[in-house]
Amino acid sequence: MLAKAPETRRLYLQIADKVRALLAQPDFAPGGRLPAERALAEQLGVSRPSVREALVVLELEGLVEIRQGSGVYVCAPAHRDAAAAPAELGELGDSLIDIMNARAVLEGAIAASVAPFCTARSLKGLRAIYETMAREAHAGHIPIATDRAFHVAIAQMTGNEVLVRTVENYYDARHAPLPAKLFGHFENTHTWRTALVEHQAILEALEAHDPIQAQAAMQRHLRLSLERCAAHT
């Protein structure tokens, strides 16, 4: 019997280890600002979105504070003591980069496959979900449940329960600690109003029964969703 290959430590944890080692140096006093993400990415030889995920891990540990529009700052020891130690964080969840890229592949293919065959009834239901999402976003709410319903409704057009469950599971992965913290920092009513335009493009491509445009619109939406979470601090 072949031996089971050892699990690879997630990239964001590897990067967090390296940044944690930097923070242990005397140059980084409490209240001090870390180098910009671009500089950290170049120094560590990784992408900026991966650095962003690692910094969120360190924020969950109480080592740093991410201040939107300002930067990332080293926390005082008292704040660190009140936060979870690395060993206590448990399962942080998959990388948001991996989640959104997987969703783009899967949901893009689903949109393309259902576009030629979706019924007037299913499209009417999808438009109703979109209109509810629009009302919620314009009222200043973040329409997570409605957004989930929109993506799941498209998967349901396949009639394949496995695909539906897979889309649900990928979507719900956003609630794990790491993705949730990322969305919490960079998701707001403005980003959701922007996302509405992307959802409208998906809906209109399906209504036109255009598989190429449906796939492109879905993949563009998910790619831009990731980019919004990887925006500059």
BELNOR-V465092 format. One record per residue. N is the residue number from 1. RES is the residue in one small letter. SS is DSSP state (H for helix, E for strand, C for the rest). BURIAL is I if it has 24 or more other C-alpha atoms within 12 Angstrom, else O. Layout:
# BELNOR-V465092
n->N res->RES ss->SS burial->BURIAL
n->N res->RES ss->SS burial->BURIAL
This chain:
# BELNOR-V465092
n->1 res->m ss->C burial->O
n->2 res->l ss->C burial->O
n->3 res->a ss->C burial->O
n->4 res->k ss->C burial->O
n->5 res->a ss->C burial->O
n->6 res->p ss->C burial->O
n->7 res->e ss->C burial->O
n->8 res->t ss->C burial->O
n->9 res->r ss->C burial->O
n->10 res->r ss->C burial->O
n->11 res->l ss->H burial->I
n->12 res->y ss->H burial->I
n->13 res->l ss->H burial->I
n->14 res->q ss->H burial->O
n->15 res->i ss->H burial->I
n->16 res->a ss->H burial->I
n->17 res->d ss->H burial->I
n->18 res->k ss->H burial->I
n->19 res->v ss->H burial->I
n->20 res->r ss->H burial->I
n->21 res->a ss->H burial->O
n->22 res->l ss->H burial->O
n->23 res->l ss->H burial->I
n->24 res->a ss->C burial->O
n->25 res->q ss->C burial->O
n->26 res->p ss->C burial->O
n->27 res->d ss->C burial->O
n->28 res->f ss->C burial->O
n->29 res->a ss->C burial->O
n->30 res->p ss->C burial->I
n->31 res->g ss->C burial->O
n->32 res->g ss->C burial->O
n->33 res->r ss->E burial->O
n->34 res->l ss->C burial->I
n->35 res->p ss->C burial->I
n->36 res->a ss->C burial->O
n->37 res->e ss->H burial->I
n->38 res->r ss->H burial->O
n->39 res->a ss->H burial->O
n->40 res->l ss->H burial->I
n->41 res->a ss->H burial->I
n->42 res->e ss->H burial->O
n->43 res->q ss->H burial->O
n->44 res->l ss->H burial->I
n->45 res->g ss->C burial->O
n->46 res->v ss->C burial->O
n->47 res->s ss->C burial->O
n->48 res->r ss->H burial->I
n->49 res->p ss->H burial->I
n->50 res->s ss->H burial->I
n->51 res->v ss->H burial->I
n->52 res->r ss->H burial->I
n->53 res->e ss->H burial->I
n->54 res->a ss->H burial->I
n->55 res->l ss->H burial->I
n->56 res->v ss->H burial->I
n->57 res->v ss->H burial->I
n->58 res->l ss->H burial->I
n->59 res->e ss->H burial->I
n->60 res->l ss->H burial->I
n->61 res->e ss->C burial->I
n->62 res->g ss->C burial->I
n->63 res->l ss->C burial->I
n->64 res->v ss->E burial->I
n->65 res->e ss->E burial->I
n->66 res->i ss->E burial->I
n->67 res->r ss->E burial->O
n->68 res->q ss->C burial->O
n->69 res->g ss->C burial->O
n->70 res->s ss->C burial->O
n->71 res->g ss->E burial->O
n->72 res->v ss->E burial->I
n->73 res->y ss->E burial->I
n->74 res->v ss->E burial->I
n->75 res->c ss->C burial->I
n->76 res->a ss->C burial->O
n->77 res->p ss->H burial->O
n->78 res->a ss->H burial->O
n->79 res->h ss->H burial->O
n->80 res->r ss->H burial->O
n->81 res->d ss->H burial->O
n->82 res->a ss->H burial->O
n->83 res->a ss->C burial->O
n->84 res->a ss->C burial->O
n->85 res->a ss->C burial->O
n->86 res->p ss->H burial->O
n->87 res->a ss->H burial->O
n->88 res->e ss->H burial->O
n->89 res->l ss->C burial->O
n->90 res->g ss->C burial->O
n->91 res->e ss->C burial->O
n->92 res->l ss->C burial->I
n->93 res->g ss->C burial->I
n->94 res->d ss->C burial->I
n->95 res->s ss->C burial->I
n->96 res->l ss->H burial->I
n->97 res->i ss->H burial->I
n->98 res->d ss->H burial->I
n->99 res->i ss->H burial->I
n->100 res->m ss->H burial->I
n->101 res->n ss->H burial->I
n->102 res->a ss->H burial->I
n->103 res->r ss->H burial->I
n->104 res->a ss->H burial->I
n->105 res->v ss->H burial->I
n->106 res->l ss->H burial->I
n->107 res->e ss->H burial->I
n->108 res->g ss->H burial->I
n->109 res->a ss->H burial->I
n->110 res->i ss->H burial->I
n->111 res->a ss->H burial->I
n->112 res->a ss->H burial->I
n->113 res->s ss->H burial->I
n->114 res->v ss->H burial->I
n->115 res->a ss->H burial->I
n->116 res->p ss->C burial->I
n->117 res->f ss->C burial->O
n->118 res->c ss->C burial->I
n->119 res->t ss->C burial->O
n->120 res->a ss->H burial->O
n->121 res->r ss->H burial->O
n->122 res->s ss->H burial->I
n->123 res->l ss->H burial->I
n->124 res->k ss->H burial->O
n->125 res->g ss->H burial->O
n->126 res->l ss->H burial->I
n->127 res->r ss->H burial->I
n->128 res->a ss->H burial->O
n->129 res->i ss->H burial->I
n->130 res->y ss->H burial->I
n->131 res->e ss->H burial->O
n->132 res->t ss->H burial->I
n->133 res->m ss->H burial->I
n->134 res->a ss->H burial->I
n->135 res->r ss->H burial->O
n->136 res->e ss->H burial->O
n->137 res->a ss->H burial->I
n->138 res->h ss->H burial->O
n->139 res->a ss->C burial->O
n->140 res->g ss->C burial->O
n->141 res->h ss->C burial->O
n->142 res->i ss->C burial->I
n->143 res->p ss->C burial->I
n->144 res->i ss->H burial->I
n->145 res->a ss->H burial->O
n->146 res->t ss->H burial->I
n->147 res->d ss->H burial->I
n->148 res->r ss->H burial->I
n->149 res->a ss->H burial->I
n->150 res->f ss->H burial->I
n->151 res->h ss->H burial->I
n->152 res->v ss->H burial->I
n->153 res->a ss->H burial->I
n->154 res->i ss->H burial->I
n->155 res->a ss->H burial->I
n->156 res->q ss->H burial->I
n->157 res->m ss->C burial->I
n->158 res->t ss->C burial->I
n->159 res->g ss->C burial->O
n->160 res->n ss->C burial->O
n->161 res->e ss->H burial->O
n->162 res->v ss->H burial->O
n->163 res->l ss->H burial->I
n->164 res->v ss->H burial->I
n->165 res->r ss->H burial->O
n->166 res->t ss->H burial->O
n->167 res->v ss->H burial->I
n->168 res->e ss->H burial->I
n->169 res->n ss->H burial->O
n->170 res->y ss->H burial->I
n->171 res->y ss->H burial->I
n->172 res->d ss->H burial->I
n->173 res->a ss->H burial->I
n->174 res->r ss->H burial->I
n->175 res->h ss->H burial->I
n->176 res->a ss->C burial->I
n->177 res->p ss->H burial->I
n->178 res->l ss->H burial->I
n->179 res->p ss->H burial->I
n->180 res->a ss->H burial->I
n->181 res->k ss->H burial->I
n->182 res->l ss->H burial->I
n->183 res->f ss->H burial->I
n->184 res->g ss->H burial->O
n->185 res->h ss->H burial->I
n->186 res->f ss->H burial->I
n->187 res->e ss->C burial->I
n->188 res->n ss->C burial->O
n->189 res->t ss->H burial->I
n->190 res->h ss->H burial->O
n->191 res->t ss->H burial->I
n->192 res->w ss->H burial->I
n->193 res->r ss->H burial->I
n->194 res->t ss->H burial->O
n->195 res->a ss->H burial->I
n->196 res->l ss->H burial->I
n->197 res->v ss->H burial->I
n->198 res->e ss->H burial->I
n->199 res->h ss->H burial->I
n->200 res->q ss->H burial->I
n->201 res->a ss->H burial->I
n->202 res->i ss->H burial->I
n->203 res->l ss->H burial->I
n->204 res->e ss->H burial->I
n->205 res->a ss->H burial->I
n->206 res->l ss->H burial->I
n->207 res->e ss->H burial->I
n->208 res->a ss->C burial->O
n->209 res->h ss->C burial->I
n->210 res->d ss->C burial->I
n->211 res->p ss->H burial->I
n->212 res->i ss->H burial->O
n->213 res->q ss->H burial->I
n->214 res->a ss->H burial->I
n->215 res->q ss->H burial->I
n->216 res->a ss->H burial->I
n->217 res->a ss->H burial->I
n->218 res->m ss->H burial->I
n->219 res->q ss->H burial->I
n->220 res->r ss->H burial->I
n->221 res->h ss->H burial->I
n->222 res->l ss->H burial->I
n->223 res->r ss->H burial->I
n->224 res->l ss->H burial->I
n->225 res->s ss->H burial->I
n->226 res->l ss->H burial->I
n->227 res->e ss->H burial->I
n->228 res->r ss->H burial->I
n->229 res->c ss->H burial->I
n->230 res->a ss->C burial->I
n->231 res->a ss->C burial->I
n->232 res->h ss->C burial->O
n->233 res->t ss->C burial->I
